Amino acid sequence: MQFSPPESVHGVSICTMATGMMGNCRIVSFTRASRERMSGQQVELENDCTDLSPGQQVRVTVKTVPSYCGITWTTTYEAPGCVREDLRRHVPECITGRLSYDVNPQKRELSVRVSDMLEDYSYHLRLCRRKDFICAGTGVNKLIKKEDPVKSVILPYARPLPCLCIEGWSTVMDAPRVQVCPFTDRLEELWSEITFDPLAGTLSWEPACPVAAVVSLCQEREDGGCVDLPHASQNVSREKVQHSEMLKCRLCLPVVCFRLFGEVAWS
């Protein structure tokens, strides 16, 4: 902050208060010589003596000593969060470790390596399916112990789904997690859940990953094109889509198809 102190001001009181921590105040005094030099001049004050956690907010209050006309400056400061790369590499509360992997499609295995993990702590690895901000575990979990010389594991997977991710975190309470998703471009895997009910005349799609898309029924032409059927489109924002048509859809005559508009998306 900057201000122009009058001669009667001998210093300032700087108080900080944040959630979960006790308030802390300190007084910065001005010597007689410094007050003479500062008379009529703008003075800049810096306070870099407050310990904060990443992303924590702190309220800073500054008063003159002695109080000058009851003037008080108050502001709120938010410490940088763990999204910053330098904090994720050097601040213990932000260190997630770095994940790299190789895919063995024949064995359906992922060889996962961990580097830059939090020192003196073991490390969890698992496979999960990502949905919004949650990654639901698939039951495949491994632990790399801190004393293990090789920081790598093998994770078997059933299908290369685009929402299947590798998740890692240190064995610390509330440790931040890191995710990498090896199969984000394997959209064709989502279409294997399309089924046909000949009695009800319905095509159903139950994708293994949550999607946001628009689907429609269309009738295939001889030239390979597909003509949209009227009133047969649907916005998809759930995990199950069903279309019914008064057409005799037969598995041996696959002339009625799903058409996808836009992109399949998840996060």
Phi, psi and omega in degrees: 000157179234140174201167180248101186283137173286169184297332183286348181275122182261352181173188178225150174254126180244117181242138179237142179217128179223157179298130177085007179222153178287148177296147182224129180234145173217152182248129174257114183266146176256130176287164179301317181296319181291326179294324179293320179291327184276350184305120179078003182253155173284132180245134179252129180250138176235138177232106181238032184248021180251125178276126180229154172272156179303132179079000182281143177262143179226140177261126183248126179238130181238130177230153176278153177235117350292171182299131180249104178059024178067019182288132178223136174252131179227134177212164178242133180238138177246124180293148178303144180274178183288359179291339179286133185298320182295325177289323180291345180262335190235337181267122185307321181294345184251348186291120181253343190085160178245134182250135171227157187207160170233143181254131172248093185293333179294315180270354185053058180227150174244123174266111188250132178243144180241133175226165179054036178280163182297127185295142176070020176226146174286176189219133178267142172225142177205165170259141181212160175255123186275133176218115185056237181260008182247141175240107184277128183294150179257002181096353179266106183228143176221153178237124172264114181284149185299333181273354179293126181290329180258119183263064180210154180217166174251126178244114177282146178229153182274315182219146179278067183286146181294339178262006178281126185230157170263129181238136180224148177198154180284158179279057177237143180301132180059032180294140175293152184243155178234144181229142169228140185240105189287339191241034185297339181265004183269061183292333183297339179295336183287338185278353182288348180269012177281127179232158182236131176252103184293333180286315180274346183066042183236146168253129181239143178233118176240083184295145179288342178244144175297138186232160170227106186200180173235127178240155179212155172272141177219158180253125185288136177265169180296330181278005178096349177286174182223124181263125181297138175275143182294143176056039183231031177246156184207136173284138182246116173224015180240197180251009178213135179230139178222137177238136174240137179222145177278049178240150176276088179277122179241138180299330181280347178233078186282069181264349177253126189228163169275136172242135181255130176251140180075209184242146168285128186223148174205161178198000000 
